[in-house]
Amino acid sequence: MISCPGIEKNTIRNHYNVTTLFYRLLWGRHIHHGLWSGSESPRVAAQQLTERVVKEAGVKQGDRVLDVGCGMGGSSIHMASLLKCDVTGVTISSFQRRWATMASWTSGTSGRTTFLCDDAEKIELPVESFDVVWSIECTEHLFDKAAFFQRAASWLKPGGRIAICAWLAGDEPLNETGRQLVADVCEGFFCPSLGTTADYKAWMQNAGLSMVSTHDWTDQVSRTWEICRDRVRSTSMHKVARIIDRGQLIFLDRFQTILDAYNTRAMQYGCFIAEKKA
Ligand SMILES: C[S@@+](CC[C@H](N)C(=O)[O-])C[C@H]1O[C@@H](n2cnc3c(N)ncnc32)[C@H](O)[C@@H]1O
């Protein structure tokens, strides 16, 4: 694991309160990578990532799903709509909670979704109450990832599954250049640390979960950052961001850094599916 001291929870909360509108304009309703197999549009690629995780996790009709770090509710609403899942989404951002609630209402799924503004590292949820604990690109922001997996495992019903997509530090040993790239990404995107594939597997196994599958999607997702970099360069997004909040500008300048990290394998993108014993 590579840590980035100095990141504060409040900065993460602030980041999403301030920048969610930017992400929406830049990328669409999902705040996660696209998953490409050909020349799909970014919007289609982002939706494909959600759909692929649904498939890998084996999410079933009517499942009770907890979406940790639900963003604007893109995945929650997809599962509520397509599979009639009963989804609870949690986000640290009050802005996102309101957005997700509205989006669910306009998509006709509000009866099957509940969005909460809370900290996934503190929230109290009933034990053994979810068929699926789902989290796409949120665990990067958590301070005690091992403890989170213990809590997540307790929320799962016996036989339930956890589905995680995460930005990862590359496999050890990483050289100094690689470590610096990861540290720069952590700083730019407000991640207190990035775990490796081995870390994530150990955290899940130590929480009593059995690994079902592990996927390295680095090469299929990295195009995300070429597109974001080019879109930011060709629009006035920098100027608008500067007016709104200078402190949030930093992530707009780190798109090339994350690309370099993926291209050199200093970072990887992983999906993990694990199961609680029935
Ligand atoms: C990169 S976005 C991903 C959003 C969403 N999963 C998606 O795929 O569109 C990260 C999400 O994690 C949430 N988050 C970060 N730290 C959190 C915490 N401690 N508790 C709950 N949510 C958190 C943010 O509010 C944001 O919704």
The ligand as an SDF file (V2000), in Angstrom:
LIG
                    3D

 27 29  0  0  0  0  0  0  0  0999 V2000
  -15.0480    8.2510   -7.7110 C   0  0  0  0  0  0  0  0  0  0  0  0
  -16.5910    8.5060   -6.9400 S   0  0  0  0  0  0  0  0  0  0  0  0
  -17.4580    7.0290   -7.4380 C   0  0  0  0  0  0  0  0  0  0  0  0
  -18.9490    7.2100   -7.4300 C   0  0  0  0  0  0  0  0  0  0  0  0
  -19.7760    6.0140   -7.8430 C   0  0  0  0  0  0  0  0  0  0  0  0
  -19.4130    4.8030   -7.1630 N   0  0  0  0  0  0  0  0  0  0  0  0
  -19.7460    5.8060   -9.3350 C   0  0  0  0  0  0  0  0  0  0  0  0
  -19.2100    4.7700   -9.7370 O   0  0  0  0  0  0  0  0  0  0  0  0
  -20.2480    6.6490  -10.0640 O   0  0  0  0  0  0  0  0  0  0  0  0
  -16.2220    8.2090   -5.2310 C   0  0  0  0  0  0  0  0  0  0  0  0
  -17.4180    8.1980   -4.3260 C   0  0  0  0  0  0  0  0  0  0  0  0
  -17.0120    7.8290   -3.0100 O   0  0  0  0  0  0  0  0  0  0  0  0
  -17.6940    8.6550   -2.0810 C   0  0  0  0  0  0  0  0  0  0  0  0
  -16.9540    8.6440   -0.8110 N   0  0  0  0  0  0  0  0  0  0  0  0
  -15.6840    8.9990   -0.5680 C   0  0  0  0  0  0  0  0  0  0  0  0
  -15.3670    8.7970    0.7240 N   0  0  0  0  0  0  0  0  0  0  0  0
  -16.4700    8.3050    1.3180 C   0  0  0  0  0  0  0  0  0  0  0  0
  -16.8000    7.9080    2.6340 C   0  0  0  0  0  0  0  0  0  0  0  0
  -15.9180    7.9560    3.6410 N   0  0  0  0  0  0  0  0  0  0  0  0
  -18.0570    7.4730    2.8800 N   0  0  0  0  0  0  0  0  0  0  0  0
  -18.9890    7.4190    1.9020 C   0  0  0  0  0  0  0  0  0  0  0  0
  -18.7400    7.7850    0.6300 N   0  0  0  0  0  0  0  0  0  0  0  0
  -17.4930    8.2200    0.3350 C   0  0  0  0  0  0  0  0  0  0  0  0
  -17.7850    9.9930   -2.7700 C   0  0  0  0  0  0  0  0  0  0  0  0
  -18.7640   10.8060   -2.1860 O   0  0  0  0  0  0  0  0  0  0  0  0
  -18.1260    9.5430   -4.1890 C   0  0  0  0  0  0  0  0  0  0  0  0
  -19.5070    9.3180   -4.2670 O   0  0  0  0  0  0  0  0  0  0  0  0
  1  2  1  0
  2  3  1  0
  2 10  1  0
  3  4  1  0
  4  5  1  0
  5  6  1  0
  5  7  1  0
  7  8  2  0
  7  9  1  0
 10 11  1  0
 11 12  1  0
 11 26  1  0
 12 13  1  0
 13 14  1  0
 13 24  1  0
 14 15  1  0
 14 23  1  0
 15 16  2  0
 16 17  1  0
 17 18  1  0
 17 23  2  0
 18 19  1  0
 18 20  2  0
 20 21  1  0
 21 22  2  0
 22 23  1  0
 24 25  1  0
 24 26  1  0
 26 27  1  0
M  CHG  2   2   1   9  -1
M  END
$$$$
